[in-house]
């Protein structure tokens, strides 16, 4: 049964849920895929053809990098580029001949009657495609789901009660999905999916990748999250957690500012979806149905040229002189923050109060200038934060201020960029005290402004060769903190520690301040926004390199859609094809895994059904067949479950024990009979079992297995790695091997594997003059890969007079050494039925090739 969110998606897709208007008129675009007619007008102009070859990047974000204003005289809309927009600045990281198209919403409300004209104007003049979300959807999408639910949650704020955040509202979620669908539709209007790269930005559009991947299975798609990603304990409280995770996993590359954010995302994928990650040549990758989803960790930078141009403005120079005169003889600390509950402004003021209380010598000399950017929302929490800020500032000024001295100056109004730049330039120290923030570029801007320019130096009466200094006090909970190794990192909740950090920052020797500044400036100037964009796009290109080397299938309904990507030679095994080969051959070897192959993995009843028993008997009674069940299970279970199959060969415990028929005795591999190592392994495993709640030990005659599927996913995985390393060390000189599987660590004798079983059976057939001309092997897990590999290797042996027909088949569409796949155990049973129908069963009493291990060892 589909979940409610899936059902909502299906309703949405059919248009029944919300009245989503179509684009006023399809925008011009190039050809998308072969067979799809282009919307480019046929006017004889050659520009259309040249645009097809041009490299194109499609940048998608909630808002376009544009300013919109209605002309009071003509009543027409006027647009201009927002030069401070990160989306506009990142194009500096692309080559000059790259075409960049922006898709997003405008910050202005455009009447429906004007939307077509505006859309055409924006595309022609600015390469921008507006989404024009209906007002109802826009309100519920942005101010509802994004701001009331996602944004607080991603900043670690849970709606514990109605007074502390809004509870999950499915209507808002449906609006979020609707908005993402509209964005995806706009991308489809301009994309050439074979060549273009799509880069989606931030938490507003986290299910958009699912819509896009569903339309174009091989789309080159990246995503960058500009906010924190919360720990799994927080994220798991979101009712639509799986849909959002799966949306992100439909990308090729997912970017985060810090490793902490990436680690939280990976932990969520592990705990909720059972996905493990690994580092591949320095790049973190998640295997997701045959596709590798890469993780990028790189904080965004600033635009050096833009900031330096502001520093050289005459208005900036004038403002610097004015501020210097205003604060003559004073020492200035600068803070620049949005007014919201996560920026820690009131905590910063309390630290300033503590500093003045403890250090009388700073009273009258130290000033905190706090610039408060306008709030992005107007909720109750914002008003409370603002009220607390003003009360605290007033208290400090009344206690420590005088007629000519205010220790805290609040600037609560829109402040022009040149004015902020001037404050940065004269401040000895900058403090960013947020309790949680995605990135925060204020420290970067402060560092560059303290470096100065020729014009700014002249305005400040600083000689060009004067050593530059700067000091940073930054919260350890903001994204830029890890990249600023010379900053004083603080816990913003510890007011005393922040106060002490401020004191250290302003009292450090000038030489120390200079060294820290130089280190920071080298990093900020070299890791600018162009470097960030270029590095991200290089990794996205690398992540998409194999798109057309693999075959793709789309599976799943609604927001559970994903793409399976597999080798081009990997295809479903046709029953007609294998039956045809089966009929024309006379010496057949058939190897079948047990769990997950002839018996469903999820079944509580592990004994085979009567139909499977009947099919196995039919195949075994054909004198042309040699049939083996090859399993990791023990001899007792397999003997009991397969007792009706008298002529069936069984290899138990991955081949340590083998019998050729029910009347044969179990034989062990004497070459691997030394099991004294179990006395070493068992105490070690017991130690890890006692330390890992939910784990247990499975004891086999030839092996010991430590299971941790019921333990905490992260802790269990960590303990498994430690156990693996521990056992490899203590067993270095023992005839045993340690292997890690899915939720297990297994120790077994050397030289034991399913692959060895296949080799021995095939070599026995050859030595008995019955060289196989048909080999079929079906299995579903990692241990069966050894069997596939062994069969492919054995049949190429020169001892075989002719190469047999090989059918190595895995169960489930997943990366495998097998050439074929079947979807599930139902398909396996159908295939066995087809072979049984083509068999010529005759009563048999002894196996024609029954031999002992010793004779082929």
Buried (B, 14 or more C-beta within 10 A) or exposed (E): EEBEBBBBBBBBBEEEBBEBEEBBEEBBBBBBEEEEEBBBEEEEEEEBEEBEEEEBBBBBBBBBBBBBEEEEEEEEBEBEBBBEBBBBBBBBBBEEEBBBBBBBBBEBEBEEEBBEBBBBBBBEEBBBBBBBBBEEBBEBBBBBBBBBBBBBBBBBBBBEEEEEBBEBBEEBBBBBBBBBBBBBBBBBBBBBBBEBBBBBBBBBBBBBBBBBBBBBBBBBBBBBBBBBBBBBEBBEEBBBBBBBBBBBBBBBBBBBBBEBBBBBBBBBBBBBBEBEBEEEEEBBBBBBBBBBBBBBBBBBBBBBEBBBEBBBBEBBBEBBBEBBEEBEEBBBBBBBBBBBBBBBBBBBBBBBBBBBBEBEEBBBEBBBBBBBBEBEBEBEBBEEBBEBBBEBBEBBBEEBBEEEBBBBBBBBEEBEBBBBBBBBBBBBBBBBBBBBBBBBBBBBBBBBBBBBBEBBBEBBEEEEEEEBBBBBBBBEBBBBBBBBEBBBBBBBEEBEBBBBBBBBBBEBEEEEBBBBBBBBBEBBBEBBBBBBBBBBBEBBBEBBEEBEEBBBBEEBEBBBBBBBBBBEEBEBBEBEBBBEBBEEBEBBBBBBBBBBBBBBBEEEEEBBBEEBBBBBBBBBBBBBBBBBBBBBBBBEBBBEBBEEBBBBBBBBBBBBBBBBBBEBEBBBBEBBEEBEBBEBBBEBBEEBBEEBEBBBBEEBBBBBBBBBEEBBBBBBBBBBEBBBEBBEEBBEEBBBBBBBBEBBBBBBBBEBBBBBBBBBBBBBBBBEEBBBBBBBBBBBBEBBBBBBBBBBEBBEEEEBEEEBBBBBBBBBBBBBBBBBBBEBBEBBBEBBBBBBEEBEBEEBEEBEBBBBBEEEE
